Amino acid sequence: MNINEDEAWAAQAHTLGLMDAEGLQHVVLEAAQDLRRARARYAFDVVDWAKCVRQLNKDIRAANEFLHDNLQARFEFP
């Protein structure tokens, strides 16, 4: 399972004009929240959380390229 699959689709949908900037922002923020929940719930499972976090940070930066300053995700996971 690719935890950030929705963001790739969201960026594509935004690029194609199928989703506005607020929709893209919503997807990014919800994906970050989902990752926080998953890390808390499955912290002791065999998951490469560092890899998941790196990918999410990469997706957040990519999404921010499409978003105006007031809509940008202003956080990254440590």
mmJSON file of the N, C-alpha and C atoms, coordinates in Angstrom:
{"data_MODEL":{"atom_site":{
"group_PDB":["ATOM","ATOM","ATOM","ATOM","ATOM","ATOM","ATOM","ATOM","ATOM","ATOM","ATOM","ATOM","ATOM","ATOM","ATOM","ATOM","ATOM","ATOM","ATOM","ATOM","ATOM","ATOM","ATOM","ATOM","ATOM","ATOM","ATOM","ATOM","ATOM","ATOM","ATOM","ATOM","ATOM","ATOM","ATOM","ATOM","ATOM","ATOM","ATOM","ATOM","ATOM","ATOM","ATOM","ATOM","ATOM","ATOM","ATOM","ATOM","ATOM","ATOM","ATOM","ATOM","ATOM","ATOM","ATOM","ATOM","ATOM","ATOM","ATOM","ATOM","ATOM","ATOM","ATOM","ATOM","ATOM","ATOM","ATOM","ATOM","ATOM","ATOM","ATOM","ATOM","ATOM","ATOM","ATOM","ATOM","ATOM","ATOM","ATOM","ATOM","ATOM","ATOM","ATOM","ATOM","ATOM","ATOM","ATOM","ATOM","ATOM","ATOM","ATOM","ATOM","ATOM","ATOM","ATOM","ATOM","ATOM","ATOM","ATOM","ATOM","ATOM","ATOM","ATOM","ATOM","ATOM","ATOM","ATOM","ATOM","ATOM","ATOM","ATOM","ATOM","ATOM","ATOM","ATOM","ATOM","ATOM","ATOM","ATOM","ATOM","ATOM","ATOM","ATOM","ATOM","ATOM","ATOM","ATOM","ATOM","ATOM","ATOM","ATOM","ATOM","ATOM","ATOM","ATOM","ATOM","ATOM","ATOM","ATOM","ATOM","ATOM","ATOM","ATOM","ATOM","ATOM","ATOM","ATOM","ATOM","ATOM","ATOM","ATOM","ATOM","ATOM","ATOM","ATOM","ATOM","ATOM","ATOM","ATOM","ATOM","ATOM","ATOM","ATOM","ATOM","ATOM","ATOM","ATOM","ATOM","ATOM","ATOM","ATOM","ATOM","ATOM","ATOM","ATOM","ATOM","ATOM","ATOM","ATOM","ATOM","ATOM","ATOM","ATOM","ATOM","ATOM","ATOM","ATOM","ATOM","ATOM","ATOM","ATOM","ATOM","ATOM","ATOM","ATOM","ATOM","ATOM","ATOM","ATOM","ATOM","ATOM","ATOM","ATOM","ATOM","ATOM","ATOM","ATOM","ATOM","ATOM","ATOM","ATOM","ATOM","ATOM","ATOM","ATOM","ATOM","ATOM","ATOM","ATOM","ATOM","ATOM","ATOM","ATOM","ATOM","ATOM","ATOM","ATOM","ATOM","ATOM","ATOM","ATOM","ATOM","ATOM","ATOM"],
"id":[1,2,3,4,5,6,7,8,9,10,11,12,13,14,15,16,17,18,19,20,21,22,23,24,25,26,27,28,29,30,31,32,33,34,35,36,37,38,39,40,41,42,43,44,45,46,47,48,49,50,51,52,53,54,55,56,57,58,59,60,61,62,63,64,65,66,67,68,69,70,71,72,73,74,75,76,77,78,79,80,81,82,83,84,85,86,87,88,89,90,91,92,93,94,95,96,97,98,99,100,101,102,103,104,105,106,107,108,109,110,111,112,113,114,115,116,117,118,119,120,121,122,123,124,125,126,127,128,129,130,131,132,133,134,135,136,137,138,139,140,141,142,143,144,145,146,147,148,149,150,151,152,153,154,155,156,157,158,159,160,161,162,163,164,165,166,167,168,169,170,171,172,173,174,175,176,177,178,179,180,181,182,183,184,185,186,187,188,189,190,191,192,193,194,195,196,197,198,199,200,201,202,203,204,205,206,207,208,209,210,211,212,213,214,215,216,217,218,219,220,221,222,223,224,225,226,227,228,229,230,231,232,233,234],
"type_symbol":["N","C","C","N","C","C","N","C","C","N","C","C","N","C","C","N","C","C","N","C","C","N","C","C","N","C","C","N","C","C","N","C","C","N","C","C","N","C","C","N","C","C","N","C","C","N","C","C","N","C","C","N","C","C","N","C","C","N","C","C","N","C","C","N","C","C","N","C","C","N","C","C","N","C","C","N","C","C","N","C","C","N","C","C","N","C","C","N","C","C","N","C","C","N","C","C","N","C","C","N","C","C","N","C","C","N","C","C","N","C","C","N","C","C","N","C","C","N","C","C","N","C","C","N","C","C","N","C","C","N","C","C","N","C","C","N","C","C","N","C","C","N","C","C","N","C","C","N","C","C","N","C","C","N","C","C","N","C","C","N","C","C","N","C","C","N","C","C","N","C","C","N","C","C","N","C","C","N","C","C","N","C","C","N","C","C","N","C","C","N","C","C","N","C","C","N","C","C","N","C","C","N","C","C","N","C","C","N","C","C","N","C","C","N","C","C","N","C","C","N","C","C","N","C","C","N","C","C","N","C","C","N","C","C"],
"label_atom_id":["N","CA","C","N","CA","C","N","CA","C","N","CA","C","N","CA","C","N","CA","C","N","CA","C","N","CA","C","N","CA","C","N","CA","C","N","CA","C","N","CA","C","N","CA","C","N","CA","C","N","CA","C","N","CA","C","N","CA","C","N","CA","C","N","CA","C","N","CA","C","N","CA","C","N","CA","C","N","CA","C","N","CA","C","N","CA","C","N","CA","C","N","CA","C","N","CA","C","N","CA","C","N","CA","C","N","CA","C","N","CA","C","N","CA","C","N","CA","C","N","CA","C","N","CA","C","N","CA","C","N","CA","C","N","CA","C","N","CA","C","N","CA","C","N","CA","C","N","CA","C","N","CA","C","N","CA","C","N","CA","C","N","CA","C","N","CA","C","N","CA","C","N","CA","C","N","CA","C","N","CA","C","N","CA","C","N","CA","C","N","CA","C","N","CA","C","N","CA","C","N","CA","C","N","CA","C","N","CA","C","N","CA","C","N","CA","C","N","CA","C","N","CA","C","N","CA","C","N","CA","C","N","CA","C","N","CA","C","N","CA","C","N","CA","C","N","CA","C","N","CA","C","N","CA","C","N","CA","C","N","CA","C","N","CA","C","N","CA","C","N","CA","C"],
"label_alt_id":[null,null,null,null,null,null,null,null,null,null,null,null,null,null,null,null,null,null,null,null,null,null,null,null,null,null,null,null,null,null,null,null,null,null,null,null,null,null,null,null,null,null,null,null,null,null,null,null,null,null,null,null,null,null,null,null,null,null,null,null,null,null,null,null,null,null,null,null,null,null,null,null,null,null,null,null,null,null,null,null,null,null,null,null,null,null,null,null,null,null,null,null,null,null,null,null,null,null,null,null,null,null,null,null,null,null,null,null,null,null,null,null,null,null,null,null,null,null,null,null,null,null,null,null,null,null,null,null,null,null,null,null,null,null,null,null,null,null,null,null,null,null,null,null,null,null,null,null,null,null,null,null,null,null,null,null,null,null,null,null,null,null,null,null,null,null,null,null,null,null,null,null,null,null,null,null,null,null,null,null,null,null,null,null,null,null,null,null,null,null,null,null,null,null,null,null,null,null,null,null,null,null,null,null,null,null,null,null,null,null,null,null,null,null,null,null,null,null,null,null,null,null,null,null,null,null,null,null,null,null,null,null,null,null],
"label_comp_id":["MET","MET","MET","ASN","ASN","ASN","ILE","ILE","ILE","ASN","ASN","ASN","GLU","GLU","GLU","ASP","ASP","ASP","GLU","GLU","GLU","ALA","ALA","ALA","TRP","TRP","TRP","ALA","ALA","ALA","ALA","ALA","ALA","GLN","GLN","GLN","ALA","ALA","ALA","HIS","HIS","HIS","THR","THR","THR","LEU","LEU","LEU","GLY","GLY","GLY","LEU","LEU","LEU","MET","MET","MET","ASP","ASP","ASP","ALA","ALA","ALA","GLU","GLU","GLU","GLY","GLY","GLY","LEU","LEU","LEU","GLN","GLN","GLN","HIS","HIS","HIS","VAL","VAL","VAL","VAL","VAL","VAL","LEU","LEU","LEU","GLU","GLU","GLU","ALA","ALA","ALA","ALA","ALA","ALA","GLN","GLN","GLN","ASP","ASP","ASP","LEU","LEU","LEU","ARG","ARG","ARG","ARG","ARG","ARG","ALA","ALA","ALA","ARG","ARG","ARG","ALA","ALA","ALA","ARG","ARG","ARG","TYR","TYR","TYR","ALA","ALA","ALA","PHE","PHE","PHE","ASP","ASP","ASP","VAL","VAL","VAL","VAL","VAL","VAL","ASP","ASP","ASP","TRP","TRP","TRP","ALA","ALA","ALA","LYS","LYS","LYS","CYS","CYS","CYS","VAL","VAL","VAL","ARG","ARG","ARG","GLN","GLN","GLN","LEU","LEU","LEU","ASN","ASN","ASN","LYS","LYS","LYS","ASP","ASP","ASP","ILE","ILE","ILE","ARG","ARG","ARG","ALA","ALA","ALA","ALA","ALA","ALA","ASN","ASN","ASN","GLU","GLU","GLU","PHE","PHE","PHE","LEU","LEU","LEU","HIS","HIS","HIS","ASP","ASP","ASP","ASN","ASN","ASN","LEU","LEU","LEU","GLN","GLN","GLN","ALA","ALA","ALA","ARG","ARG","ARG","PHE","PHE","PHE","GLU","GLU","GLU","PHE","PHE","PHE","PRO","PRO","PRO"],
"label_asym_id":["A","A","A","A","A","A","A","A","A","A","A","A","A","A","A","A","A","A","A","A","A","A","A","A","A","A","A","A","A","A","A","A","A","A","A","A","A","A","A","A","A","A","A","A","A","A","A","A","A","A","A","A","A","A","A","A","A","A","A","A","A","A","A","A","A","A","A","A","A","A","A","A","A","A","A","A","A","A","A","A","A","A","A","A","A","A","A","A","A","A","A","A","A","A","A","A","A","A","A","A","A","A","A","A","A","A","A","A","A","A","A","A","A","A","A","A","A","A","A","A","A","A","A","A","A","A","A","A","A","A","A","A","A","A","A","A","A","A","A","A","A","A","A","A","A","A","A","A","A","A","A","A","A","A","A","A","A","A","A","A","A","A","A","A","A","A","A","A","A","A","A","A","A","A","A","A","A","A","A","A","A","A","A","A","A","A","A","A","A","A","A","A","A","A","A","A","A","A","A","A","A","A","A","A","A","A","A","A","A","A","A","A","A","A","A","A","A","A","A","A","A","A","A","A","A","A","A","A","A","A","A","A","A","A"],
"label_entity_id":["1","1","1","1","1","1","1","1","1","1","1","1","1","1","1","1","1","1","1","1","1","1","1","1","1","1","1","1","1","1","1","1","1","1","1","1","1","1","1","1","1","1","1","1","1","1","1","1","1","1","1","1","1","1","1","1","1","1","1","1","1","1","1","1","1","1","1","1","1","1","1","1","1","1","1","1","1","1","1","1","1","1","1","1","1","1","1","1","1","1","1","1","1","1","1","1","1","1","1","1","1","1","1","1","1","1","1","1","1","1","1","1","1","1","1","1","1","1","1","1","1","1","1","1","1","1","1","1","1","1","1","1","1","1","1","1","1","1","1","1","1","1","1","1","1","1","1","1","1","1","1","1","1","1","1","1","1","1","1","1","1","1","1","1","1","1","1","1","1","1","1","1","1","1","1","1","1","1","1","1","1","1","1","1","1","1","1","1","1","1","1","1","1","1","1","1","1","1","1","1","1","1","1","1","1","1","1","1","1","1","1","1","1","1","1","1","1","1","1","1","1","1","1","1","1","1","1","1","1","1","1","1","1","1"],
"label_seq_id":[1,1,1,2,2,2,3,3,3,4,4,4,5,5,5,6,6,6,7,7,7,8,8,8,9,9,9,10,10,10,11,11,11,12,12,12,13,13,13,14,14,14,15,15,15,16,16,16,17,17,17,18,18,18,19,19,19,20,20,20,21,21,21,22,22,22,23,23,23,24,24,24,25,25,25,26,26,26,27,27,27,28,28,28,29,29,29,30,30,30,31,31,31,32,32,32,33,33,33,34,34,34,35,35,35,36,36,36,37,37,37,38,38,38,39,39,39,40,40,40,41,41,41,42,42,42,43,43,43,44,44,44,45,45,45,46,46,46,47,47,47,48,48,48,49,49,49,50,50,50,51,51,51,52,52,52,53,53,53,54,54,54,55,55,55,56,56,56,57,57,57,58,58,58,59,59,59,60,60,60,61,61,61,62,62,62,63,63,63,64,64,64,65,65,65,66,66,66,67,67,67,68,68,68,69,69,69,70,70,70,71,71,71,72,72,72,73,73,73,74,74,74,75,75,75,76,76,76,77,77,77,78,78,78],
"pdbx_PDB_ins_code":[null,null,null,null,null,null,null,null,null,null,null,null,null,null,null,null,null,null,null,null,null,null,null,null,null,null,null,null,null,null,null,null,null,null,null,null,null,null,null,null,null,null,null,null,null,null,null,null,null,null,null,null,null,null,null,null,null,null,null,null,null,null,null,null,null,null,null,null,null,null,null,null,null,null,null,null,null,null,null,null,null,null,null,null,null,null,null,null,null,null,null,null,null,null,null,null,null,null,null,null,null,null,null,null,null,null,null,null,null,null,null,null,null,null,null,null,null,null,null,null,null,null,null,null,null,null,null,null,null,null,null,null,null,null,null,null,null,null,null,null,null,null,null,null,null,null,null,null,null,null,null,null,null,null,null,null,null,null,null,null,null,null,null,null,null,null,null,null,null,null,null,null,null,null,null,null,null,null,null,null,null,null,null,null,null,null,null,null,null,null,null,null,null,null,null,null,null,null,null,null,null,null,null,null,null,null,null,null,null,null,null,null,null,null,null,null,null,null,null,null,null,null,null,null,null,null,null,null,null,null,null,null,null,null],
"Cartn_x":[0.838,0.0,0.879,0.642,1.357,0.526,1.031,0.25,-0.05,0.712,0.527,-0.077,-0.647,-1.22,-2.276,-3.093,-4.135,-3.561,-2.409,-1.837,-1.377,-0.814,-0.408,-1.626,-2.699,-3.932,-4.494,-4.409,-4.93,-4.161,-2.849,-2.054,-2.408,-2.603,-3.014,-4.383,-5.305,-6.654,-6.616,-5.792,-5.662,-5.072,-4.037,-3.396,-4.375,-5.257,-6.235,-7.468,-7.503,-8.627,-9.827,-9.643,-10.741,-10.903,-9.905,-9.932,-9.35,-10.009,-9.475,-8.376,-7.767,-6.654,-7.084,-8.296,-8.766,-8.921,-9.348,-9.461,-8.107,-7.112,-5.762,-5.213,-5.437,-4.993,-5.64,-6.916,-7.644,-7.044,-6.748,-6.163,-4.807,-3.982,-2.657,-2.789,-3.651,-3.804,-4.364,-5.317,-5.897,-4.888,-4.063,-3.039,-2.039,-1.668,-0.75,-1.394,-2.654,-3.366,-3.491,-3.772,-3.86,-2.536,-1.426,-0.12,0.152,-0.211,-0.049,-0.82,-2.061,-2.889,-2.297,-1.861,-1.301,-0.036,0.813,2.04,1.716,0.71,0.331,-0.262,-1.106,-1.8,-0.9,-0.032,0.794,2.279,2.579,3.956,4.905,4.401,5.28,5.227,4.459,4.429,5.69,5.966,7.143,6.803,6.968,6.698,7.888,8.328,9.42,8.822,8.579,7.928,8.771,10.083,10.957,10.745,10.596,10.345,8.982,7.979,6.644,6.675,7.396,7.494,8.234,9.326,10.06,9.161,8.381,7.499,6.417,5.834,4.805,5.38,6.558,7.193,7.436,7.863,8.075,6.753,5.69,4.377,3.836,4.079,3.639,4.354,5.662,6.41,5.917,5.632,5.134,3.762,2.886,1.55,1.636,2.549,2.699,3.069,3.688,4.027,2.78,1.653,0.398,-0.458,-0.114,-0.978,-0.465,-1.397,-1.049,-0.502,0.223,0.861,-0.111,-1.32,-2.27,-2.862,-2.64,-3.168,-2.085,-0.838,0.248,0.265,0.636,0.873,2.188,2.148,3.313,4.028,3.974,4.6,5.229,6.172,6.739,6.927,6.824,7.056,8.544,8.872,10.293,10.811],
"Cartn_y":[-1.181,0.0,1.238,2.128,3.394,4.409,4.846,5.706,7.067,7.472,8.778,8.717,7.601,7.438,8.498,8.863,9.859,11.205,11.565,12.851,12.897,11.824,11.808,12.026,11.357,11.53,12.931,13.47,14.807,15.852,15.733,16.692,16.588,15.37,15.192,15.8,15.552,16.101,17.623,18.208,19.658,20.18,19.521,19.924,19.871,18.896,18.745,19.642,20.391,21.272,20.579,19.353,18.594,18.869,19.533,19.848,21.242,22.047,23.393,23.351,24.502,24.579,24.193,24.577,24.218,22.709,22.047,20.59,19.928,20.444,19.903,20.112,21.288,21.554,20.576,20.339,19.423,18.019,17.551,16.212,16.14,17.17,17.189,17.159,18.012,18.076,16.775,16.172,14.91,13.767,13.76,12.718,12.817,14.038,14.226,13.734,14.053,13.605,12.078,11.492,10.028,9.371,9.957,9.386,9.499,10.615,10.75,9.665,9.442,8.419,7.023,6.744,5.421,5.175,6.194,6.042,5.777,6.446,6.246,4.858,4.449,3.17,1.965,2.087,0.958,1.197,1.93,2.328,1.146,0.027,-1.11,-2.161,-1.894,-2.807,-2.606,-3.577,-3.501,-2.644,-1.357,-0.389,0.554,0.881,1.844,3.245,3.71,5.006,6.136,6.02,7.08,7.246,6.132,6.195,6.824,6.462,7.046,8.551,8.974,10.397,11.137,10.573,11.214,11.389,10.366,10.444,11.493,11.526,12.524,13.932,14.15,15.467,15.866,14.908,15.169,15.546,14.824,15.115,16.465,16.811,18.113,19.231,19.098,20.129,20.248,19.113,19.139,19.791,19.479,20.08,21.577,21.984,23.409,24.223,23.59,24.302,24.775,24.102,24.461,25.407,25.552,26.275,27.683,28.626,29.991,29.974,31.023,31.082,30.848,31.38,31.25,29.843,28.974,27.611,26.552,26.95,25.983,25.248,23.986,23.194,23.696,24.207,24.852,23.966,22.69,21.783,20.645,20.033,18.782,17.89,16.62,15.667,15.613,15.412,15.257,13.907],
"Cartn_z":[0.0,0.0,0.0,-0.914,-0.939,-0.176,0.953,1.831,1.219,0.217,-0.381,-1.775,-2.124,-3.449,-3.756,-2.763,-2.971,-3.375,-2.84,-3.185,-4.62,-5.115,-6.516,-7.409,-7.088,-7.863,-7.681,-6.486,-6.222,-7.019,-7.069,-7.848,-9.329,-9.81,-11.205,-11.45,-10.545,-10.691,-10.693,-9.847,-9.808,-11.12,-11.598,-12.85,-14.02,-14.007,-15.085,-14.909,-13.814,-13.561,-12.956,-12.472,-11.884,-10.387,-9.805,-8.377,-8.204,-7.405,-7.181,-6.114,-5.86,-4.913,-3.503,-3.111,-1.775,-1.633,-2.698,-2.675,-2.535,-3.257,-3.158,-1.749,-1.198,0.164,1.141,0.973,1.862,1.797,0.606,0.452,1.149,0.981,1.613,3.135,3.671,5.131,5.69,4.999,5.461,5.367,4.317,4.198,5.351,5.71,6.837,8.13,8.316,9.514,9.54,8.39,8.298,8.667,8.208,8.535,10.024,10.626,12.082,12.817,12.401,13.056,12.856,11.639,11.353,12.167,12.255,13.049,14.512,15.025,16.427,16.631,15.725,15.892,15.61,14.616,14.186,14.452,15.489,15.784,15.915,16.401,16.651,15.545,14.499,13.358,12.517,11.696,10.837,9.617,9.801,8.745,8.698,7.509,7.364,7.433,8.679,8.866,8.323,8.411,7.891,6.382,5.692,4.253,3.969,4.742,4.566,4.802,5.835,6.152,5.043,4.551,3.445,2.228,1.915,0.747,0.958,2.153,2.425,2.341,2.91,2.82,1.369,0.565,-0.864,-1.534,-1.212,-1.797,-1.338,-0.076,0.435,-0.308,-0.477,-1.212,-2.649,-3.288,-4.672,-4.751,-3.821,-3.813,-3.565,-2.704,-2.405,-3.638,-4.617,-5.859,-6.589,-6.375,-7.031,-6.188,-4.92,-3.995,-3.729,-3.61,-3.23,-1.808,-1.46,-0.14,1.004,0.904,2.006,2.124,1.155,1.194,1.406,1.45,1.534,2.86,2.783,3.986,4.564,5.766,6.359,7.374,7.191,8.126,7.366,8.011,7.531,8.745,8.504,9.586,9.882,11.143,11.5,11.08],
"occupancy":[1.0,1.0,1.0,1.0,1.0,1.0,1.0,1.0,1.0,1.0,1.0,1.0,1.0,1.0,1.0,1.0,1.0,1.0,1.0,1.0,1.0,1.0,1.0,1.0,1.0,1.0,1.0,1.0,1.0,1.0,1.0,1.0,1.0,1.0,1.0,1.0,1.0,1.0,1.0,1.0,1.0,1.0,1.0,1.0,1.0,1.0,1.0,1.0,1.0,1.0,1.0,1.0,1.0,1.0,1.0,1.0,1.0,1.0,1.0,1.0,1.0,1.0,1.0,1.0,1.0,1.0,1.0,1.0,1.0,1.0,1.0,1.0,1.0,1.0,1.0,1.0,1.0,1.0,1.0,1.0,1.0,1.0,1.0,1.0,1.0,1.0,1.0,1.0,1.0,1.0,1.0,1.0,1.0,1.0,1.0,1.0,1.0,1.0,1.0,1.0,1.0,1.0,1.0,1.0,1.0,1.0,1.0,1.0,1.0,1.0,1.0,1.0,1.0,1.0,1.0,1.0,1.0,1.0,1.0,1.0,1.0,1.0,1.0,1.0,1.0,1.0,1.0,1.0,1.0,1.0,1.0,1.0,1.0,1.0,1.0,1.0,1.0,1.0,1.0,1.0,1.0,1.0,1.0,1.0,1.0,1.0,1.0,1.0,1.0,1.0,1.0,1.0,1.0,1.0,1.0,1.0,1.0,1.0,1.0,1.0,1.0,1.0,1.0,1.0,1.0,1.0,1.0,1.0,1.0,1.0,1.0,1.0,1.0,1.0,1.0,1.0,1.0,1.0,1.0,1.0,1.0,1.0,1.0,1.0,1.0,1.0,1.0,1.0,1.0,1.0,1.0,1.0,1.0,1.0,1.0,1.0,1.0,1.0,1.0,1.0,1.0,1.0,1.0,1.0,1.0,1.0,1.0,1.0,1.0,1.0,1.0,1.0,1.0,1.0,1.0,1.0,1.0,1.0,1.0,1.0,1.0,1.0,1.0,1.0,1.0,1.0,1.0,1.0,1.0,1.0,1.0,1.0,1.0,1.0],
"B_iso_or_equiv":[0.0,0.0,0.0,0.0,0.0,0.0,0.0,0.0,0.0,0.0,0.0,0.0,0.0,0.0,0.0,0.0,0.0,0.0,0.0,0.0,0.0,0.0,0.0,0.0,0.0,0.0,0.0,0.0,0.0,0.0,0.0,0.0,0.0,0.0,0.0,0.0,0.0,0.0,0.0,0.0,0.0,0.0,0.0,0.0,0.0,0.0,0.0,0.0,0.0,0.0,0.0,0.0,0.0,0.0,0.0,0.0,0.0,0.0,0.0,0.0,0.0,0.0,0.0,0.0,0.0,0.0,0.0,0.0,0.0,0.0,0.0,0.0,0.0,0.0,0.0,0.0,0.0,0.0,0.0,0.0,0.0,0.0,0.0,0.0,0.0,0.0,0.0,0.0,0.0,0.0,0.0,0.0,0.0,0.0,0.0,0.0,0.0,0.0,0.0,0.0,0.0,0.0,0.0,0.0,0.0,0.0,0.0,0.0,0.0,0.0,0.0,0.0,0.0,0.0,0.0,0.0,0.0,0.0,0.0,0.0,0.0,0.0,0.0,0.0,0.0,0.0,0.0,0.0,0.0,0.0,0.0,0.0,0.0,0.0,0.0,0.0,0.0,0.0,0.0,0.0,0.0,0.0,0.0,0.0,0.0,0.0,0.0,0.0,0.0,0.0,0.0,0.0,0.0,0.0,0.0,0.0,0.0,0.0,0.0,0.0,0.0,0.0,0.0,0.0,0.0,0.0,0.0,0.0,0.0,0.0,0.0,0.0,0.0,0.0,0.0,0.0,0.0,0.0,0.0,0.0,0.0,0.0,0.0,0.0,0.0,0.0,0.0,0.0,0.0,0.0,0.0,0.0,0.0,0.0,0.0,0.0,0.0,0.0,0.0,0.0,0.0,0.0,0.0,0.0,0.0,0.0,0.0,0.0,0.0,0.0,0.0,0.0,0.0,0.0,0.0,0.0,0.0,0.0,0.0,0.0,0.0,0.0,0.0,0.0,0.0,0.0,0.0,0.0,0.0,0.0,0.0,0.0,0.0,0.0],
"pdbx_formal_charge":[null,null,null,null,null,null,null,null,null,null,null,null,null,null,null,null,null,null,null,null,null,null,null,null,null,null,null,null,null,null,null,null,null,null,null,null,null,null,null,null,null,null,null,null,null,null,null,null,null,null,null,null,null,null,null,null,null,null,null,null,null,null,null,null,null,null,null,null,null,null,null,null,null,null,null,null,null,null,null,null,null,null,null,null,null,null,null,null,null,null,null,null,null,null,null,null,null,null,null,null,null,null,null,null,null,null,null,null,null,null,null,null,null,null,null,null,null,null,null,null,null,null,null,null,null,null,null,null,null,null,null,null,null,null,null,null,null,null,null,null,null,null,null,null,null,null,null,null,null,null,null,null,null,null,null,null,null,null,null,null,null,null,null,null,null,null,null,null,null,null,null,null,null,null,null,null,null,null,null,null,null,null,null,null,null,null,null,null,null,null,null,null,null,null,null,null,null,null,null,null,null,null,null,null,null,null,null,null,null,null,null,null,null,null,null,null,null,null,null,null,null,null,null,null,null,null,null,null,null,null,null,null,null,null],
"auth_seq_id":[1,1,1,2,2,2,3,3,3,4,4,4,5,5,5,6,6,6,7,7,7,8,8,8,9,9,9,10,10,10,11,11,11,12,12,12,13,13,13,14,14,14,15,15,15,16,16,16,17,17,17,18,18,18,19,19,19,20,20,20,21,21,21,22,22,22,23,23,23,24,24,24,25,25,25,26,26,26,27,27,27,28,28,28,29,29,29,30,30,30,31,31,31,32,32,32,33,33,33,34,34,34,35,35,35,36,36,36,37,37,37,38,38,38,39,39,39,40,40,40,41,41,41,42,42,42,43,43,43,44,44,44,45,45,45,46,46,46,47,47,47,48,48,48,49,49,49,50,50,50,51,51,51,52,52,52,53,53,53,54,54,54,55,55,55,56,56,56,57,57,57,58,58,58,59,59,59,60,60,60,61,61,61,62,62,62,63,63,63,64,64,64,65,65,65,66,66,66,67,67,67,68,68,68,69,69,69,70,70,70,71,71,71,72,72,72,73,73,73,74,74,74,75,75,75,76,76,76,77,77,77,78,78,78],
"auth_comp_id":["MET","MET","MET","ASN","ASN","ASN","ILE","ILE","ILE","ASN","ASN","ASN","GLU","GLU","GLU","ASP","ASP","ASP","GLU","GLU","GLU","ALA","ALA","ALA","TRP","TRP","TRP","ALA","ALA","ALA","ALA","ALA","ALA","GLN","GLN","GLN","ALA","ALA","ALA","HIS","HIS","HIS","THR","THR","THR","LEU","LEU","LEU","GLY","GLY","GLY","LEU","LEU","LEU","MET","MET","MET","ASP","ASP","ASP","ALA","ALA","ALA","GLU","GLU","GLU","GLY","GLY","GLY","LEU","LEU","LEU","GLN","GLN","GLN","HIS","HIS","HIS","VAL","VAL","VAL","VAL","VAL","VAL","LEU","LEU","LEU","GLU","GLU","GLU","ALA","ALA","ALA","ALA","ALA","ALA","GLN","GLN","GLN","ASP","ASP","ASP","LEU","LEU","LEU","ARG","ARG","ARG","ARG","ARG","ARG","ALA","ALA","ALA","ARG","ARG","ARG","ALA","ALA","ALA","ARG","ARG","ARG","TYR","TYR","TYR","ALA","ALA","ALA","PHE","PHE","PHE","ASP","ASP","ASP","VAL","VAL","VAL","VAL","VAL","VAL","ASP","ASP","ASP","TRP","TRP","TRP","ALA","ALA","ALA","LYS","LYS","LYS","CYS","CYS","CYS","VAL","VAL","VAL","ARG","ARG","ARG","GLN","GLN","GLN","LEU","LEU","LEU","ASN","ASN","ASN","LYS","LYS","LYS","ASP","ASP","ASP","ILE","ILE","ILE","ARG","ARG","ARG","ALA","ALA","ALA","ALA","ALA","ALA","ASN","ASN","ASN","GLU","GLU","GLU","PHE","PHE","PHE","LEU","LEU","LEU","HIS","HIS","HIS","ASP","ASP","ASP","ASN","ASN","ASN","LEU","LEU","LEU","GLN","GLN","GLN","ALA","ALA","ALA","ARG","ARG","ARG","PHE","PHE","PHE","GLU","GLU","GLU","PHE","PHE","PHE","PRO","PRO","PRO"],
"auth_asym_id":["A","A","A","A","A","A","A","A","A","A","A","A","A","A","A","A","A","A","A","A","A","A","A","A","A","A","A","A","A","A","A","A","A","A","A","A","A","A","A","A","A","A","A","A","A","A","A","A","A","A","A","A","A","A","A","A","A","A","A","A","A","A","A","A","A","A","A","A","A","A","A","A","A","A","A","A","A","A","A","A","A","A","A","A","A","A","A","A","A","A","A","A","A","A","A","A","A","A","A","A","A","A","A","A","A","A","A","A","A","A","A","A","A","A","A","A","A","A","A","A","A","A","A","A","A","A","A","A","A","A","A","A","A","A","A","A","A","A","A","A","A","A","A","A","A","A","A","A","A","A","A","A","A","A","A","A","A","A","A","A","A","A","A","A","A","A","A","A","A","A","A","A","A","A","A","A","A","A","A","A","A","A","A","A","A","A","A","A","A","A","A","A","A","A","A","A","A","A","A","A","A","A","A","A","A","A","A","A","A","A","A","A","A","A","A","A","A","A","A","A","A","A","A","A","A","A","A","A","A","A","A","A","A","A"],
"auth_atom_id":["N","CA","C","N","CA","C","N","CA","C","N","CA","C","N","CA","C","N","CA","C","N","CA","C","N","CA","C","N","CA","C","N","CA","C","N","CA","C","N","CA","C","N","CA","C","N","CA","C","N","CA","C","N","CA","C","N","CA","C","N","CA","C","N","CA","C","N","CA","C","N","CA","C","N","CA","C","N","CA","C","N","CA","C","N","CA","C","N","CA","C","N","CA","C","N","CA","C","N","CA","C","N","CA","C","N","CA","C","N","CA","C","N","CA","C","N","CA","C","N","CA","C","N","CA","C","N","CA","C","N","CA","C","N","CA","C","N","CA","C","N","CA","C","N","CA","C","N","CA","C","N","CA","C","N","CA","C","N","CA","C","N","CA","C","N","CA","C","N","CA","C","N","CA","C","N","CA","C","N","CA","C","N","CA","C","N","CA","C","N","CA","C","N","CA","C","N","CA","C","N","CA","C","N","CA","C","N","CA","C","N","CA","C","N","CA","C","N","CA","C","N","CA","C","N","CA","C","N","CA","C","N","CA","C","N","CA","C","N","CA","C","N","CA","C","N","CA","C","N","CA","C","N","CA","C","N","CA","C","N","CA","C","N","CA","C","N","CA","C","N","CA","C"],
"pdbx_PDB_model_num":[1,1,1,1,1,1,1,1,1,1,1,1,1,1,1,1,1,1,1,1,1,1,1,1,1,1,1,1,1,1,1,1,1,1,1,1,1,1,1,1,1,1,1,1,1,1,1,1,1,1,1,1,1,1,1,1,1,1,1,1,1,1,1,1,1,1,1,1,1,1,1,1,1,1,1,1,1,1,1,1,1,1,1,1,1,1,1,1,1,1,1,1,1,1,1,1,1,1,1,1,1,1,1,1,1,1,1,1,1,1,1,1,1,1,1,1,1,1,1,1,1,1,1,1,1,1,1,1,1,1,1,1,1,1,1,1,1,1,1,1,1,1,1,1,1,1,1,1,1,1,1,1,1,1,1,1,1,1,1,1,1,1,1,1,1,1,1,1,1,1,1,1,1,1,1,1,1,1,1,1,1,1,1,1,1,1,1,1,1,1,1,1,1,1,1,1,1,1,1,1,1,1,1,1,1,1,1,1,1,1,1,1,1,1,1,1,1,1,1,1,1,1,1,1,1,1,1,1,1,1,1,1,1,1]
}}}
